[in-house]
Amino acid sequence: MTVLRVDASIQGDRSASSALADLVLEHFTAARPDEQVVRRHLGAEPLPSTAWPLAVAGNFTPEEQRTEEQRAAVGLARTLADELRGADAAVLALPLYNWGVSQHVKAWFDLAIAGAEHGARLLDGTPVVALVTRGGSYAPGTPKEGWDHSTDYLRRVLVDVWGADLTLVERELTLAGVNPAMDELVELGTLMRKTAEEAAVDAGAALARRAA
């Protein structure tokens, strides 16, 4: 079994989303220590910002007429698509930035789509655990209700376009205790962290059971 892990945080060791992904894989590998984990960190090693338009242009250009840049971009796009297609499971740590997915994640989605045939369901039936973290809260009744333009987008691509069997683990208020303006929310943030960590543990164990 091959598990694809993708991280997108720019926070390094302080990443809340990566910490949740660690928990998923910790409990997965404890039960399935011999399974292969393929890792890609979009935050630490971003994909080239110019690759997507070059890949799109390359796809519409006869191979013998492509520029070197187009060939490289098409090759990268196909590699990303193949990583997804070849995964038996995926663990995706994708934090919300500025009310949506980061540029790194958007580039990854766009390139993988460009690297596959039109309409390809790259994760068809594949169990996928997505760890989504948010610094504030966008829950019903909060001042920024409706400002989360990330989670529905992720569902749209992962499930509706790529066919994933999605488990979503969410954690809000990751900045409570970091941003002084949110100090009154520390207790609630701590509870949300505990709930998300428990969900990540359960998701890792569930992946292990599916691999058995």
Backbone torsions as a table, in degrees:
resi	resn	phi	psi	omega
1	MET	NA	135.9	177.9
2	THR	-112.6	125.6	177.5
3	VAL	-108.2	124.7	175.6
4	LEU	-93.6	120.8	174.3
5	ARG	-109.6	127.6	178.4
6	VAL	-124.9	126.3	175.1
7	ASP	-112.0	152.3	179.7
8	ALA	-135.8	4.0	-176.4
9	SER	-70.9	149.6	172.7
10	ILE	-103.2	10.8	-174.0
11	GLN	-94.4	-0.5	178.7
12	GLY	59.8	-132.1	-177.8
13	ASP	-67.3	-12.3	-179.1
14	ARG	-93.6	8.2	-174.5
15	SER	-71.9	124.5	176.7
16	ALA	-72.1	-38.6	-178.9
17	SER	-68.8	-40.7	178.6
18	SER	-66.1	-34.9	177.9
19	ALA	-62.8	-38.8	177.1
20	LEU	-67.9	-40.2	177.1
21	ALA	-63.2	-37.5	176.2
22	ASP	-57.6	-42.6	180.0
23	LEU	-64.2	-42.6	178.1
24	VAL	-58.1	-50.5	-176.2
25	LEU	-72.1	-32.0	177.3
26	GLU	-58.8	-45.0	-177.7
27	HIS	-81.0	-24.5	173.0
28	PHE	-70.6	-51.2	-175.6
29	THR	-71.9	-22.9	175.3
30	ALA	-61.6	-36.2	179.7
31	ALA	-91.6	-26.3	-176.8
32	ARG	-130.7	68.2	-171.9
33	PRO	-67.6	-17.0	-175.3
34	ASP	-96.8	2.3	-178.9
35	GLU	-78.4	148.0	-177.9
36	GLN	-84.8	134.3	175.5
37	VAL	-116.1	119.2	176.2
38	VAL	-98.4	128.6	-173.5
39	ARG	-117.3	140.1	173.3
40	ARG	-140.7	125.5	-179.3
41	HIS	-112.9	102.1	-176.1
42	LEU	-71.9	-24.4	178.6
43	GLY	-79.2	-42.2	-178.7
44	ALA	-79.2	-32.3	-179.9
45	GLU	-131.3	77.2	-175.0
46	PRO	-62.7	148.2	173.1
47	LEU	-72.4	148.5	-179.0
48	PRO	-59.8	134.2	-176.9
49	SER	-67.1	-21.9	-178.1
50	THR	-91.3	-5.2	-170.7
51	ALA	-67.7	-39.7	-175.3
52	TRP	-63.1	-52.3	178.7
53	PRO	-61.3	-33.1	177.6
54	LEU	-67.5	-38.9	178.9
55	ALA	-67.1	-42.2	178.7
56	VAL	-61.7	-47.6	178.7
57	ALA	-62.2	-40.5	179.7
58	GLY	-63.3	-35.9	179.2
59	ASN	-64.5	-25.9	-179.7
60	PHE	-99.7	12.5	-179.5
61	THR	-119.4	131.5	176.3
62	PRO	-52.8	140.7	-171.9
63	GLU	-54.8	-39.8	-177.6
64	GLU	-71.2	-14.0	-179.3
65	GLN	-102.5	-1.6	-178.7
66	ARG	-70.2	146.6	172.0
67	THR	-74.9	166.4	177.3
68	GLU	-60.7	-38.0	179.0
69	GLU	-65.0	-40.4	177.7
70	GLN	-65.3	-42.0	178.5
71	ARG	-61.1	-42.6	180.0
72	ALA	-65.1	-41.2	-178.7
73	ALA	-68.6	-41.9	176.9
74	VAL	-62.6	-40.6	178.1
75	GLY	-63.1	-42.1	177.9
76	LEU	-64.1	-44.8	-179.8
77	ALA	-59.9	-41.7	179.9
78	ARG	-69.2	-35.0	176.7
79	THR	-62.1	-44.7	179.7
80	LEU	-64.4	-42.7	177.8
81	ALA	-62.7	-41.4	-179.7
82	ASP	-66.8	-35.0	176.2
83	GLU	-60.2	-42.6	179.6
84	LEU	-69.8	-45.4	-178.0
85	ARG	-64.2	-33.2	-176.8
86	GLY	-86.4	-4.5	-177.8
87	ALA	-81.1	135.2	172.6
88	ASP	-86.6	-18.6	175.1
89	ALA	-159.1	160.6	179.5
90	ALA	-141.6	144.1	175.7
91	VAL	-124.5	115.9	-172.0
92	LEU	-119.7	116.2	179.0
93	ALA	-101.3	102.0	-167.6
94	LEU	-129.7	89.3	-179.5
95	PRO	-71.2	155.7	173.2
96	LEU	-83.3	132.7	173.9
97	TYR	-129.1	129.5	176.6
98	ASN	50.3	44.3	172.8
99	TRP	72.8	9.6	178.5
100	GLY	-153.9	-171.2	175.1
101	VAL	-72.8	153.6	-179.9
102	SER	-71.6	163.9	176.6
103	GLN	-60.3	-30.9	-179.6
104	HIS	-65.7	-42.8	-179.8
105	VAL	-69.1	-42.8	179.2
106	LYS	-60.9	-41.7	178.1
107	ALA	-62.8	-39.5	178.9
108	TRP	-63.2	-48.7	177.6
109	PHE	-58.2	-49.6	-175.7
110	ASP	-61.7	-43.3	-178.9
111	LEU	-68.1	-41.3	179.4
112	ALA	-63.0	-39.1	176.9
113	ILE	-64.5	-41.4	178.9
114	ALA	-67.1	-24.9	-177.2
115	GLY	-87.5	-2.3	-178.6
116	ALA	-117.7	165.1	176.1
117	GLU	-67.6	156.1	-175.7
118	HIS	-57.9	129.4	177.0
119	GLY	77.9	10.2	-177.7
120	ALA	-62.9	132.9	176.4
121	ARG	-94.7	85.6	-170.0
122	LEU	-67.0	-20.3	-179.8
123	LEU	-122.7	34.3	-171.7
124	ASP	-59.2	110.4	179.9
125	GLY	76.4	2.0	-176.9
126	THR	-78.5	130.4	175.3
127	PRO	-68.1	126.1	-177.9
128	VAL	-128.9	127.9	173.0
129	VAL	-106.2	117.7	177.5
130	ALA	-106.5	124.0	178.2
131	LEU	-102.1	110.5	-175.7
132	VAL	-113.7	124.1	-179.8
133	THR	-120.9	149.5	-178.4
134	ARG	-139.6	134.6	-178.2
135	GLY	-66.0	-36.2	178.4
136	GLY	-109.9	-155.0	177.1
137	SER	-128.2	139.6	-179.8
138	TYR	-123.8	21.6	-176.9
139	ALA	-68.7	159.9	176.8
140	PRO	-54.2	132.8	179.6
141	GLY	92.1	-10.8	178.1
142	THR	-83.2	160.6	-178.2
143	PRO	-59.4	-27.9	-178.4
144	LYS	-111.9	31.3	172.6
145	GLU	-56.2	131.9	179.6
146	GLY	90.5	-4.2	-179.4
147	TRP	-85.1	-8.6	177.6
148	ASP	-79.3	100.7	178.7
149	HIS	-102.1	17.3	-178.5
150	SER	-99.0	-51.9	-168.1
151	THR	-64.0	-45.9	179.0
152	ASP	-64.5	-35.4	177.0
153	TYR	-63.6	-43.3	178.4
154	LEU	-61.3	-44.2	177.3
155	ARG	-59.8	-42.6	-177.5
156	ARG	-59.2	-46.9	-177.5
157	VAL	-76.0	-51.2	-173.9
158	LEU	-65.3	-42.4	-174.9
159	VAL	-94.5	-57.2	-172.0
160	ASP	-72.4	-36.0	-179.1
161	VAL	-91.1	-46.8	-173.8
162	TRP	-98.9	-9.4	172.5
163	GLY	80.0	20.8	-176.6
164	ALA	-68.0	150.2	168.9
165	ASP	-91.7	94.3	-164.2
166	LEU	-93.4	132.9	165.6
167	THR	-114.0	121.9	-176.7
168	LEU	-106.1	124.3	175.6
169	VAL	-114.6	121.5	-174.8
170	GLU	-119.1	142.0	172.7
171	ARG	-135.6	125.6	177.0
172	GLU	-107.8	173.1	176.6
173	LEU	59.4	37.1	178.4
174	THR	-67.6	-17.6	179.5
175	LEU	-91.2	-3.4	175.4
176	ALA	-67.2	124.9	-173.6
177	GLY	94.3	-11.1	175.9
178	VAL	-107.2	-48.8	177.2
179	ASN	-91.5	116.1	-178.0
180	PRO	-55.0	-28.1	-179.8
181	ALA	-67.0	-13.3	-178.0
182	MET	-110.6	17.1	-175.8
183	ASP	-59.5	-32.1	-178.7
184	GLU	-70.9	-10.3	-178.7
185	LEU	-102.8	7.4	-176.0
186	VAL	-59.7	-45.3	-178.0
187	GLU	-62.2	-44.6	178.2
188	LEU	-65.3	-40.2	177.8
189	GLY	-61.6	-39.1	178.0
190	THR	-63.6	-41.3	177.5
191	LEU	-63.9	-42.0	179.0
192	MET	-64.6	-37.6	177.1
193	ARG	-62.5	-46.3	-179.8
194	LYS	-60.9	-43.1	179.6
195	THR	-63.4	-43.1	179.5
196	ALA	-66.4	-39.7	179.1
197	GLU	-64.5	-40.2	177.0
198	GLU	-63.6	-40.0	178.6
199	ALA	-66.2	-36.8	178.2
200	ALA	-66.1	-41.0	177.0
201	VAL	-61.3	-46.2	179.5
202	ASP	-61.6	-39.6	-179.2
203	ALA	-66.0	-39.9	177.3
204	GLY	-63.7	-42.7	178.6
205	ALA	-65.3	-37.9	179.0
206	ALA	-66.1	-39.5	176.1
207	LEU	-61.0	-42.5	179.9
208	ALA	-62.7	-40.1	178.6
209	ARG	-65.2	-37.6	179.3
210	ARG	-68.6	-28.3	-179.5
211	ALA	-80.3	-16.4	-175.8
212	ALA	-69.3	NA	NA
